Amino acid sequence: QKEVEQDPGPLSVPEGAIVSLNCTYSNSAFQYFMWYRQYSRKGPELLMYTYSSGNKEDGRFTAQVDKSSKYISLFIRDSQPSDSATYLCAMSARGGTSYGKLTFGQGTILTVHP
Amino acid sequence: DAGVTQSPTHLIKTRGQQVTLRCSPKSGHDTVSWYQQALGQGPQFIFQYYEEEERQRGNFPDRFSGHQFPNYSSELNVNALLLGDSALYLCASSLDGGNIQYFGAGTRLSVL
């Protein structure tokens, strides 16, 4: 079993829809939770990060962490065609041997069509 | 503010050869981490360099080695290339070995 599981999709939604992207994890030491966006043939771009539990909002993006369920989500409101990309969740521990080592999900391919 | 830069953007090598990839971290960052991303997969951690030393290592053979220079830039070396080494190699920079990492555009390595 992988430490981080992410549905690869693909996910196709109409412009303006609310998108929900999710990851589950098994390592209870994970404390940092990141979401990256990766356009085709480009490097991952850091969208948001959260430490420990709770919600964080940035414009049209909201990140949620539920540590009790080992489940994280990224919501995109009013989705745009320019949001079409692969979305990667990544996690890391606060300290110990996993500090500084990001563990990624497989990535979810999102297409927003006009 | 210069972001993470990697060179070259694309390389083609044959099996058994050796390759060196280069990375300059984001301005103000002192830590470089390297990842391998196979097609359709998330990046896999190779190792991290901080204060010119390998601080952490993922599950990669010792054919993969690296170096960090006093100016914080880094190199990734891969010896005895295998077909399975074909991937996008990503460099990420952070501060003080931290978890908030910013990625470069990557080097696409093709092994024939």
Chai-1 contact restraints between the chains, C-beta under 6 A:
chainA,res_idxA,chainB,res_idxB,connection_type,confidence,min_distance_angstrom,max_distance_angstrom,comment,restraint_id
A,Y32,B,N99,contact,1.0,0.0,6.0,A-B,restraint_1
A,K42,B,A105,contact,1.0,0.0,6.0,A-B,restraint_2
A,G43,B,L90,contact,1.0,0.0,6.0,A-B,restraint_3
A,G43,B,F103,contact,1.0,0.0,6.0,A-B,restraint_4
A,G43,B,G104,contact,1.0,0.0,6.0,A-B,restraint_5
A,G43,B,A105,contact,1.0,0.0,6.0,A-B,restraint_6
A,G43,B,G106,contact,1.0,0.0,6.0,A-B,restraint_7
A,P44,B,F103,contact,1.0,0.0,6.0,A-B,restraint_8
A,L46,B,Y102,contact,1.0,0.0,6.0,A-B,restraint_9
A,Y49,B,I100,contact,1.0,0.0,6.0,A-B,restraint_10
A,L88,B,G42,contact,1.0,0.0,6.0,A-B,restraint_11
A,S92,B,N99,contact,1.0,0.0,6.0,A-B,restraint_12
A,G100,B,Q48,contact,1.0,0.0,6.0,A-B,restraint_13
A,G100,B,Q56,contact,1.0,0.0,6.0,A-B,restraint_14
A,G100,B,G97,contact,1.0,0.0,6.0,A-B,restraint_15
A,K101,B,F45,contact,1.0,0.0,6.0,A-B,restraint_16
A,K101,B,Q56,contact,1.0,0.0,6.0,A-B,restraint_17
A,F104,B,G42,contact,1.0,0.0,6.0,A-B,restraint_18
A,F104,B,P43,contact,1.0,0.0,6.0,A-B,restraint_19
A,G105,B,G42,contact,1.0,0.0,6.0,A-B,restraint_20
A,Q106,B,Q41,contact,1.0,0.0,6.0,A-B,restraint_21
A,Q106,B,G42,contact,1.0,0.0,6.0,A-B,restraint_22
A,G107,B,G42,contact,1.0,0.0,6.0,A-B,restraint_23
